[in-house]
Amino acid sequence: MVVRQHRCEGAALAVRALAVAGALAVLAGCSGGGSGTVEGAPAGEPPGQVLDRAADVLAASGGAETNTSMETSAGGTRVTIRGQGAYDFSKQLGRIKVVLPKDVAGSDEHRPITELLTPGALYMKNRGAGVPEGKWVRIDTTVLADGNLVTGGVTDPMAAAELLRRARGVTYVGRTELAGVGVRHYRGTADIGSAAGAASSLSKAALNAAADGFRTHAVPFDAYLDDEGRLRKVRHRFTFAAEGPAVTVVSTMLLYGFGTPVTVELPNRADLYTGEIRQS
């Protein structure tokens, strides 16, 4: 995997290790605990504190199935990348198949990209762009300018939960239902730097990279937690301020099937591709 070093406001950032055939090349521009309440909010813990411990609750819950989507919008063009898989929050290991839209792949059909998510690294199979069939690409997420919040076309599920720590202006919106499960809806603004400072040890390095690489740390979100405090859905809205129009990336994660066993086998060294990847 080729990782080119770029200078952005005096910091060397590895911003070209993009995972989805150039669909998220917006990163080349090096973009860079509230407790509000409303009537009807649950008594007791302030909303900000509820979200502070959402990642810890997931870690104690073990595995879960997940559906993801990532929508990129820039200059009137909108692209959506979808994924499905499972993630073990206790070990921070996951396996997700990512499906690219036809126009992103540049052809009528494209095999799903298999992604293995691990602390500090992202593995990808069927990457395309000159990578031999059957070979894996390994990306060090601790040197990515976004810490793999958007690079892989999937926000790492644990990172998505960790971003809720020390959020600002958190309010309780009300109760609703997701797939037959009653949930509580919260809204606020994450701060990448603050979240990185409070993150668990396995997540900290990648989030610190994101804090260094993002010019704008504020990330508005909507989060939905069940009555056990487990995150069921979260939507983050990332904005990249580069040359030209601002680029918005909306990343959504759904969680269900808690207790699902998750097995992730990392590729052998012989199965890793270390050559150059074509940039679309």
matplotlib code that plots the C-alpha trace (Angstrom):
import matplotlib.pyplot as plt

x = [0.0, 1.5, 1.2, 2.3, 3.3, 1.7, 2.4, -0.7, -0.2, 3.2, 2.2, 3.2, 0.0, -0.5, -3.6, -3.5, -4.2, -7.8, -9.8, -12.6, -11.1, -10.9, -14.5, -13.2, -10.2, -11.6, -9.1, -6.3, -7.1, -6.2, -9.5, -9.2, -19.6, -22.7, -25.6, -28.5, -32.0, -35.5, -38.9, -39.5, -35.8, -35.1, -34.5, -31.0, -27.9, -27.4, -27.4, -23.7, -22.8, -25.0, -23.1, -19.7, -20.1, -21.7, -18.4, -17.8, -21.3, -20.6, -17.2, -19.0, -21.7, -19.2, -20.2, -22.9, -24.0, -23.8, -25.0, -23.2, -23.6, -21.3, -22.6, -20.2, -21.5, -19.4, -20.1, -23.6, -22.3, -23.5, -22.0, -23.2, -21.1, -22.8, -21.4, -22.6, -20.8, -20.1, -17.9, -16.5, -16.4, -14.5, -11.6, -12.2, -12.1, -14.5, -15.2, -17.3, -18.1, -18.3, -20.3, -19.3, -21.8, -21.2, -20.0, -17.4, -15.9, -15.8, -17.5, -20.9, -19.9, -17.4, -16.8, -17.5, -14.4, -13.8, -12.4, -10.9, -11.0, -8.4, -6.9, -4.4, -4.8, -7.3, -7.0, -8.7, -9.3, -10.7, -9.3, -8.9, -6.7, -3.9, -4.0, -3.7, -6.8, -6.7, -4.2, -4.8, -3.8, -2.8, -3.3, -1.8, -4.8, -2.6, -0.9, -4.1, -5.2, -8.7, -7.7, -10.0, -13.1, -14.0, -11.1, -12.4, -15.9, -16.9, -16.3, -14.7, -17.7, -15.7, -14.4, -17.9, -18.9, -15.7, -16.5, -19.5, -17.2, -17.1, -19.6, -20.9, -24.5, -26.0, -29.8, -32.4, -34.7, -37.2, -38.1, -38.6, -38.3, -35.7, -36.5, -39.0, -36.6, -37.5, -34.6, -33.7, -32.6, -29.8, -28.3, -25.1, -21.7, -18.7, -15.2, -12.5, -9.8, -11.7, -12.9, -9.4, -8.3, -10.9, -10.7, -9.8, -6.2, -6.9, -8.7, -6.6, -3.8, -6.1, -8.3, -5.2, -4.3, -7.7, -7.4, -4.2, -5.4, -8.9, -8.9, -12.5, -13.0, -16.7, -18.8, -22.6, -24.3, -27.6, -27.3, -29.9, -29.4, -31.6, -32.8, -29.6, -27.5, -26.3, -25.7, -28.2, -27.6, -25.4, -25.0, -22.0, -21.7, -18.1, -17.1, -13.8, -12.7, -10.4, -9.9, -13.2, -16.6, -16.8, -17.2, -19.7, -19.5, -22.4, -21.5, -24.3, -23.9, -26.7, -26.1, -28.2, -27.9, -25.9, -24.2, -23.3, -19.9, -17.4, -14.3, -11.7, -8.6, -5.9, -4.1, -0.7, 2.2, 2.5, -1.0, -0.3, 0.3, 3.0, 3.2, 1.8, -1.9, -3.3, -5.0, -8.3]
y = [0.0, 3.3, 6.0, 9.4, 12.0, 15.5, 18.7, 20.4, 23.3, 22.1, 18.5, 15.5, 13.5, 10.2, 11.1, 9.0, 5.5, 5.6, 2.5, 2.9, 3.5, 7.3, 7.8, 9.5, 11.3, 14.5, 13.7, 15.0, 18.5, 17.6, 18.6, 19.0, 16.7, 18.5, 17.9, 19.7, 18.3, 18.8, 18.0, 14.3, 13.3, 10.3, 11.3, 10.7, 10.8, 13.9, 13.0, 13.8, 11.2, 8.6, 9.0, 9.1, 5.5, 4.2, 2.7, 1.0, -0.6, -1.9, -3.3, -5.2, -6.5, -8.4, -9.0, -7.6, -7.5, -4.2, -2.5, 0.6, 3.3, 6.2, 9.0, 11.5, 14.8, 17.3, 19.7, 18.2, 14.6, 12.1, 8.7, 6.0, 3.1, 0.3, -2.4, -5.4, -7.6, -8.2, -6.6, -7.7, -4.7, -6.4, -7.2, -4.4, -6.8, -6.9, -8.2, -6.1, -6.5, -3.1, -2.7, 0.1, 1.8, 1.2, 4.6, 4.5, 1.2, 2.5, -0.6, -2.3, -4.8, -4.8, -7.5, -6.5, -5.4, -7.5, -5.4, -6.6, -4.0, -4.2, -1.8, 0.3, -1.5, -2.0, -5.0, -5.0, -7.8, -7.3, -3.7, -3.5, -0.7, -3.1, -5.3, -8.9, -11.1, -12.8, -10.5, -8.3, -4.7, -3.5, 0.1, 1.5, 3.6, 5.4, 7.4, 8.1, 11.7, 10.6, 7.6, 5.5, 7.4, 7.6, 6.1, 2.5, 3.6, 2.3, 4.2, 1.7, 0.7, 1.2, 4.6, 5.6, 4.9, 6.5, 9.7, 10.2, 10.7, 14.3, 15.5, 19.0, 20.3, 16.8, 16.8, 14.1, 14.3, 11.6, 7.9, 6.1, 2.6, 0.8, -2.6, -3.2, -2.1, 1.0, 3.4, 6.9, 9.5, 11.9, 14.7, 16.7, 17.6, 15.4, 16.9, 14.6, 16.0, 15.6, 12.2, 11.1, 12.3, 10.1, 7.1, 3.6, 2.4, 0.4, 3.3, 6.2, 6.1, 6.2, 8.9, 11.0, 10.7, 12.0, 14.8, 15.9, 15.5, 17.0, 20.8, 20.9, 18.8, 19.4, 16.4, 16.7, 13.4, 11.6, 8.6, 6.0, 3.9, 1.0, 0.8, -1.2, 1.7, -0.1, 2.0, 0.8, 3.5, 6.5, 9.0, 11.3, 14.2, 14.9, 18.1, 18.6, 22.1, 21.8, 24.0, 24.5, 23.5, 21.9, 18.1, 16.4, 12.7, 11.2, 7.9, 5.8, 2.6, 0.2, -2.4, -5.5, -9.2, -8.5, -11.6, -12.8, -14.7, -12.9, -14.6, -12.6, -14.4, -12.0, -12.7, -14.3, -12.1, -14.0, -12.9, -9.2, -7.0, -4.4, -3.0, 0.3, 0.9, 2.9, 6.1, 6.8]
z = [0.0, -1.0, 1.7, 0.4, 2.9, 2.6, 4.6, 6.0, 8.4, 9.2, 10.0, 7.9, 7.2, 5.5, 3.6, 0.4, 1.8, 0.5, 0.5, -2.0, -5.4, -5.0, -3.8, -0.6, -2.1, -0.4, 2.4, 0.3, 1.6, 5.2, 6.7, 9.7, 27.9, 27.3, 29.6, 28.0, 28.7, 27.3, 28.8, 28.9, 29.3, 31.5, 35.1, 36.6, 34.4, 32.2, 28.4, 28.1, 30.7, 29.1, 25.9, 27.7, 28.7, 25.5, 24.2, 27.5, 27.5, 24.0, 25.1, 27.8, 25.3, 23.2, 19.5, 17.4, 13.7, 11.9, 8.8, 7.6, 5.0, 4.1, 1.9, 0.3, -1.1, -3.0, -5.9, -6.5, -6.7, -4.1, -3.6, -1.1, 0.1, 2.1, 4.3, 6.3, 8.9, 12.5, 15.2, 18.6, 20.8, 23.6, 21.3, 18.8, 15.8, 13.0, 9.5, 7.1, 3.4, 1.6, -1.6, -3.9, -6.3, -10.0, -10.8, -8.0, -9.3, -12.8, -14.2, -14.2, -11.5, -8.6, -6.1, -2.5, -0.6, 2.5, 5.4, 8.6, 11.3, 14.1, 16.6, 14.6, 11.3, 8.4, 6.1, 2.7, 0.1, -3.4, -3.2, -7.0, -8.3, -9.3, -6.2, -7.3, -6.7, -3.4, -1.9, 1.2, 1.7, 5.2, 6.2, 9.4, 10.7, 13.3, 10.4, 8.4, 8.5, 9.5, 11.7, 9.5, 10.4, 6.7, 4.7, 4.5, 3.5, 7.0, 10.2, 12.6, 14.9, 18.1, 16.9, 16.1, 19.7, 21.2, 19.3, 21.6, 24.6, 26.0, 23.3, 23.5, 23.7, 24.1, 24.3, 24.7, 21.7, 22.7, 22.4, 19.1, 17.8, 15.6, 14.2, 17.0, 19.7, 21.9, 21.9, 23.2, 20.7, 21.6, 19.6, 20.0, 18.6, 19.0, 19.3, 17.8, 20.0, 23.2, 22.3, 21.5, 24.9, 26.7, 24.4, 25.4, 25.0, 21.8, 20.1, 21.2, 18.6, 15.6, 17.1, 17.9, 14.3, 13.3, 15.8, 14.2, 10.6, 10.8, 10.5, 11.9, 15.1, 15.4, 14.2, 14.6, 15.5, 16.2, 18.5, 19.5, 22.7, 24.0, 27.6, 28.4, 27.3, 24.1, 21.0, 18.3, 15.7, 15.3, 12.4, 12.2, 9.8, 8.9, 7.0, 5.2, 4.4, 1.5, -1.6, -3.4, -2.0, 1.4, 1.3, 3.6, 4.6, 6.5, 8.2, 9.7, 11.7, 12.8, 15.5, 16.2, 17.1, 20.3, 21.6, 18.0, 18.1, 15.9, 14.5, 12.7, 11.2, 10.1, 6.8, 6.7, 5.8, 2.5, 1.6, 2.0, -1.1, -0.6, -4.2, -5.5, -5.8, -8.7, -7.6, -9.4]

ax = plt.figure().add_subplot(projection="3d")
ax.plot(x, y, z, "-o")
ax.set_aspect("equal")
plt.show()
